Amino acid sequence: MQTLDVISVNLWQILISLVNLTLLFLILKKFLFKPVTRVMEKRQSELDAQYAAAEAAEESAQRSRNEWEERLSHAKEEADAILADATEGAKRRRAAIIKEAGERADGMIRAAESEIELMERRADEQLREKIVEVSGALTEQLLAREIDEKDHRTMIDAFLTELGEEDGGRS
């Protein structure tokens, strides 16, 4: 048979453990419980003060809000009156601006038309100058060498292509 030494209950060890636990409790109560309680009470008083300050601020904000709402209603009435005056003035000014803009637009259209006409004349002059230059270059090439019908057609095609490219680049 085996002995039950592993499961045995030792009364002295239990008693010593209970005494240790009681001593630990008393020491912690003396040195830790009171300071912690004081800190908690201090924190609670700070929170109470903060809540009281928040309530006072909320009441002040509500009074300010009521005051501003009253001012706002008066301001809206004044704004409506100012807006009516401004609308009437704006209508008169709008009519004058539209008339002036129409006159200016007519003048701008006339100026643009004359500028377009001038640009067309310049483009025609430049095209004529280029034709003269290319014709001169073609004549020089013709005089510089003897050409047959195939060379003649090739040069004319090249001339027309070059003329088309230069004219197409301006359009």
Secondary structure, 3 states (H helix, E strand, C coil): CCCCCCCCCCHHHHHHHHHHHHHHHHHHHHHHHHHHHHHHHHHHHHHHHHHHHHHHHHHHHHHHHHHHHHHHHHHHHHHHHHHHHHHHHHHHHHHHHHHHHHHHHHHHHHHHHHHHHHHHHHHHHHHHHHHHHHHHHHHHHHHHCCCCHHHHHHHHHHHHHHHHHHHHHHC
